[in-house]
Structures are given as structure tokens and as C-alpha cells.
């Protein structure tokens, strides 16, 4: 079926690699190559320049890539509309989430969604906010769930679906651990454990430090919430983390939370969608579930 061949072509282009595309599509690499050759024979032009490391589209390949995405989107929409005649929600749903959401909230969401709509094939990706935003822009993801600021003209940032409490945490033997609260003066010249650039949590922490005018003694950077959490428990310094991330450690006494005087530190979680892509029924139902969230 031509739709399958177009899907192979789009995947090869977006992965920039035949073997990765083959793995994603559960095909052999020769099978992927055959699909591309058939397309090139069909149009009578070369679509892709191949090398050992990556692939690059020709001018004709770029035209086909854009049209193929449109055709695949229309095909999926037609399938869904036909299935709706039987009151079914089907198709695939590619969800991406930044680490806090992806590791602590998304699994339960998907479990509930899959139980309600068992015929939807759900794929989940976890990365930092910037990577999720870029994947939404290139249509590698249908929906992105992030905690950071996103400002792209081609991305629709929908209303927040959840408020998240951020908590200042230190190890139990930290000088601040016995304080009932901390003001800006007490937080000067501290060692901070931060996420990597591009992380929503990192953006929030940078703004927090800037807003309070804090002088920083030293910074350690980890590219996961778990890494930040373990570093704090090991006595490396202080961190701002979502309460979702450190609930168990607070209950176990492995971390101490510090109230920042005069402030309840919160942020919003947002839904991202590409402005150029129409929503499928599966996307609409998932967004609806997010807006009904009560956790």
C-alpha cells in the first residue's frame, strides 16, 4: 500500500538514518531501502542522498516529504472519521513529556487513557523541555507536555493543565536543614545542584536565583531529576525540585524541605501542539483527559 511506503520515507527522513528508521518501523534495513527505491522509481528521480552516517533529501525529496506528511495526516483523519461511525477512537498517539511530567505523572495518565481507549497505539518519549518542543515542531510528537517556557510561532501552547509545587531541598545535615524558613540573605553563597540547559526545571531555578539576587558559590549540573536528587542526598548542595520528584525522600527523612519566606513556589505544566497539524480524535480525547486531571 502506498501509504506504508510514504510512512517509511517520512520516518527515514526524520531519523536521518536507515537503520534507526527500520528499528522504529519493525522492518529490516533492506526492506526500508526497497521502499525508498520503489518511490524513486515511481517518480523517476533521486529522493535521498545516502552516506554511511546520514541521509540528506534532494530538492525533489523535500517536496515529497512535505506532501507525504500531509497525505499521511489526511489518511489518518479519514480512518478516524470512519471509525467514529462505529463510535471508536483508534489510531496512534505520540506523546512527549519533559522529565518531571514523564517520569512521575505520564505513566498513570497513559494507563488510564489506554484502559478507556484500548485501540489507540500510544508511544511515549521523555526528554527535556526544549527537545520535546522541537519534536512537536517536526511532527515527531503529536502532543508535548512541558514545565518550561516555550516560545515558537509554530507551536500552540495551550492553557496549563496542572499546577506544580517546587520545593527547596537540602540534605539532613545541611546548615539550613534546621531553619523553619529561609530568606534571600540565608540563601546567599550556597552550592546549587541544577538540571541541564534546555530543562524546564533549570529555567525555573535560574529565574528563582535571579529574582532573589542570589550570589552562587558553585553549581553542579545533572541531566536528570534523579541525578539532582541523589546529589543533594549525598550532601553536594541545595536544589529546587518538583514535589512529585522528592515526595518519598521527604517522607523518609532523606531530604529536608526549606520554606522560602513570603513565597509559595509554583509553576504551570503546559500542553504543546503544532499549529500546522489538525488534531486527531485520539489527540482530542487525550487533551480532554488532561483538562479533567485531578491528581
Phi, psi and omega in degrees: 000135184301328179301318180298319180295318178296322178296320177298315181299313180298319180295318178299315181297314184287332177271345181055030185194130182291318185291321177294320178297317180300319180295317180296324184268359182059043177238164172281157179296320175299326178295320177296316180299323179296318177301316181294318179298319179298321177295316181295323176293322180298317183266348178070025179219162174277131183258331186223135168271123183259145170217175182291337185256326184203174176240152180224133181287145168280177177299319177295323179296323178295320178298313182295322181301312181296316180291324180296319178298319178295317181295319179294322178295318178294321179298315179297321179296318179297317179300316182294319179297322178293317179294329180296336176299337178253016179059041179244143171251116185228191177098195180244157180218116180256110184250134174240146180217145172291166195302314182300313180291315185295325184270334189240343184238316186301318182305317179293321179301313182294321180300316180291320180294317181296326178291323181282325183231074187294344182269002176268127179271109187258131175239131182244139177232136178241127179202181179283170187304315183296318180294321178295317179299317180295322180292327175293320181298324183265010178065018172286337177233144176278321184222138174242140177239115188224161177248358183257172178284134179231127184223076176237137183297331184266011177242130177268117177264106183281171181304149179300144180253353180196146172261137183241132177270127176265143185232131174278121183236147176222164175289158184303332182264012180287146179304332181275351189295334181267357181283141179284336178195164182227136173255182184300323182297321181287339183265004179289145173058042176264159170272128183247139174255119187236159170282173181285161173300141184099346178275140176296321178296321178297315179301318180295316181295318178301318180292321178300312180296319180293314183298324180273355180064041185277134169276131186255128180288314181196154179234136169243138185242131175231147184262027174205154176298321181298319179297316178299314182298314180296323180295320177295315180297332178280357176091016185284330181168200182254160180208156170254119181224155175297143177300332176302325187283326191243016182303310184294320182292325176294317180296326182276355181077015180277343175225153175243133177267142180242122176285128176274119187302131176077012183214137166251114191272112180226164174213174182247148170260135185239156175259131177248137172217151179286133183290340185270350186252130178284146182283133172279170179295324178297319178297316181298318181292325179290317178298320177299320179295321179298320182288342178263006188300138179217070179228000000 
